[in-house]
Amino acid sequence: MGTRRPCAAGTFYPADPVHLAEEVEACLGGGLAELPPPGPELTGPVGLILPHAGYRYSGAVAGVGYRALWQLGRPRAVVILGTNHTGLGGPISIGGPEEWDTPLGSLPVQEELARELAQATGADRSDLPFLEEHSVEVQLPFLRYLYGPIPFVPIVVRAQAPEFCRIVGGAVAEVVRGLPVALIASTDFSHYEPDPVAREKDRRALAHILNLDLEGFLEEVFRHHITICGVGAIGILIACARVLGLLGAELLAYRTSGEVAGMLDQVVGYAAVLFREVEDVA
């Protein structure tokens, strides 16, 4: 069994381990010694929407999400629902059992969980969609830095029909119910719109996401041509969160690339959203 080599190191994030660790620390707002104390192991699933652009642009937003997960509790495994940018593979694809390398070290695939998810969702098992796909890979340096060689399941999603999202989200929920896992939908939001337009479109989409309104989210995206790349991944996570009772949805951070690059005529939007159980109030 081989090792999947990174395709985005040196472009989306530094290939040098020292520089990459420094970049991740900057995105997190500090190194491990400077972060708040980590939470205990999670008691059940939690969900996150996180961006996957170059760290210069979206890393600070991703860092807010990972910092929240760090404080909430340690996952035993991570399921990453990535975007299928290449079009290779079927409606949903899960990578093979080989471990994934990063400049900070490798991470193993949680093969038992991967097999269960493939059986439940009907996903293909293929490495082909991941060869030149960055949406899963860009999350791994954060996970490796915070948790070491934590097991994960690499998934990319191409389909985005409402019934598909409901069925797959429900199937994922039944597999991970009660397990201390983090479910990450890896996606960027509006692409190459003027900054005010991107913000308004993303605001509309996020309103439905925060209400766990799958149908409203998909309708909003299609009606207003919102160029979110991970529509299917978000849809599956919303459907999964509804089944699992992760009804406490919170927007942790939002920004556009224009805030970094200074060019506001064509920006990309980035958001970090947390899904968790609502705590009972006595």
N, C-alpha and C positions, 0 to 999 in steps of 0.2 A: 504494500500500500504506500503510495507516494504522499507528497505534501503539496497542497495548493499554494503556489507562489503568488505574492501580491501583484496586482496590475496597476494599482493607484499610488504606490509608494514613489515619492519623488515628484508627483504632480498634485494630487489632492492633499497630501500630507508629506512631511519630510521622510526621506528614506534612511537618514542617519538616525540611529537609536537615541543618541544624546539629544539631538535637536528635536526629535519627535517627542520624547518625554517632556522636554521643556515646553513644547507647543501644547501638549495635552494638559500640562499643569496650568498654563496660561488660560486655556479654555475653561478649566475647572475652577479657576480663581484661587489656585494654590496647590502645592504638592500634598502628598498624603499626610505629612505631619501638620499641615496648616488647615486641612479640612476638618469639619465638625466630626465628632466620633461617629463611626459607622453604626448603623442599626444592626440588630440581631438578624438571623436568617428570616426571610419572609415566611409568613404563615400561609400564604396562598398566592395566586397569580396577581400581578399588576401589569398594567399596560402603559406604553409610552409611544408617542409620535416624536421622532427626532429627524433632523435634516442630515443630508449626506453630501453636501457640496464640499469644496475645498475648505480646509480648516480656517484659512484666513477670513473667509466670508461667513461660514455657518458654524464654525467651531464653538464660538461663545454661546450660541443658542443650544447646541448639543450639550455643552458643558453644564448648563443650568439643569437640563434634564437628568444627566448622569449624577450630578451632585444631589438632586432630589432622591434618586434611586439609592444612592449611597447612604443617605440618612434614613430612608424608609426601611431598608433591610437588604441583606445579601441574598441574591437569587442562587438557587442550586444549579440552574441552567438558564439559558437565554434562547428564545425563539425569535429570529429576525425575519420579518416579512419585508423583503426588499422589493424595489422597483425593477421590473424587467425592461431595461432600456434597449436591449439588443434585438428583442423579438424572437430570440431563439428559445426553443422548448415549447411546452404546452401552456395551458391557462395558468397552471401553478406548478412549479418545479422545486424539488428539494435536492440539494447536493448530495454527493456520495460520502462515504465514511472517512475519507482522508482528512487529516488535520490541516488547518490553514495557518500559514506562516505570516508573521508580521515582523517589522524591524524590532519590536519589543519582545518577541518570542512567539511561540505557536499556541494555538487553541484547538482542542479536540472537538470533533463533532459528537454530540450525544446521540449515538447511533440507535439506541433503543427507542428514544423519544422520536427520532427522525422516522424510524420504521412505523411507529404507531401513528404518527401524523400523516404519513404517506398513505397508509391503509385507510385511515378515517376520511381523508380529503380527496383521495383519488389522484394525488399529485404524482407527476413523473419523478423518478430518481435519475438525475442526470447532472453531470458536471458541466456540460456544454454551455448552458445559459450563464454560468458564473465565470467563464474564462476571462472575459473582458468586461465584467460587470462590477461596478464600484459600490453599489448601494449597500450591500452587506458588508463588504470589506472595510469601508470607511468607519464603521462602528467598532471594529475589533480592537484598534489601539486603545480606545477608551476602556473597553472591557478588560483588556490584558493589563493595562496600567493599574486599574482599580482592584481587580479580583484575581490576577494571575491567570493561569491556564483554565479558565472557567469553560465548561462544556457548552456548546451552542448548537442550534439547528439553522442552517442556511436555507432560506426560501426566497424565491422571487415570484412575483405575481404579475401576470399579463392581463387576465380577464378582469372585468369590472362591472358586470351586469348585476342588478340588485339581487336576483335569486341566487346567483353564484356566490355573492358575498354572504348572504344569509346562510346558505347551506354550509359553505366552508367555514365561516365563523362559528357556527354552531358545532361543527365537527371538531374544530380546534378546542373549543371550550370544554367539550366532553373529555378530550384527552388530557387537558392540563388542569381540570377541576381539582382543587385542593392541593395542587403542587406548588412549591415555592419557586415559581419561574417568572421571569420578566419577558413580556411580549412586546417587541419593538416593531412598529411600522416605520420603515426608513423611507422618507420622502421629502422632497422640497415642495414648496407651494407655487404660486404664480411665477411663470417664466417670461422674461423679456418684455415686460410691460412697463409703462411709465410708473414711477413710484406711487403716485396717488391712486392710480388704477389698480395696481397690484395690491395695495393695502386694502382697498375697498372690496375687491373680489375675495381676498383671503379672509377678510372680516366676515363676509357672508358665509363662506365655507366653514369657518371655525365656529360660527354660531350654531350650525347644525351638528358639528362634531361634538361640541361641548354639551349639547342636549341628547347625544347618542341617537340622533335622528338619521338613520342610514338612508332612508328613502329621500328625505329632504336634502341631505348632503349630495347624493348622486344627482338629483334633479337640478340642484343649484349649479353643480359643476358643468353639467351638459347644457343647461339653458343659457348660462352666462359665459360659456367657453373658458372656464377657469383651468389654466394649464398646469394643474397639479400632476406630477409624474407618477405618484404612487396612489392613485385613486383606489385601485383594487386592494392594495395593502391596508389603506385606511378603512375601507369598507368592511374588510374582514375583521379588523380589530374592533370597530364599532359593534358589529354583530356579535363578536365573541364577548366583548365587555358587557353587552346587554344580558346575555345568557348567564354570565358569571356573576352578575350583580356588581360590576365595577362601575357604579353609577356616579361616583365622585370624580367628575372630569374637570380638570383645571388647566388653564393656559398658563404655563410657566414663563414663557418668553416668546417674543416675536421681533423680528427685524428684517430688513431687506439688505441686499448686497450694496445698495446705494449708500447706506450708512458707512460702509467701509471704503468702497471704491470712489465715492463722491460723484458718480455718474448716475443721474436720476432718470434718464430717458428710457433705459432698459435695465430693469432690476429683476432679481429673483427673490422670492419670499421664503422665510424660514421660520418654523414654529416648533416649540417643545410643548407637548401636552401630556399630562399624567392622568391615568385612569386607575382608580382604586376603590375599595369598598368604602361606603359612607359609614363613618363611626356613629354608633348609637349615642344619642344624647339623653342622659337620664333626666 
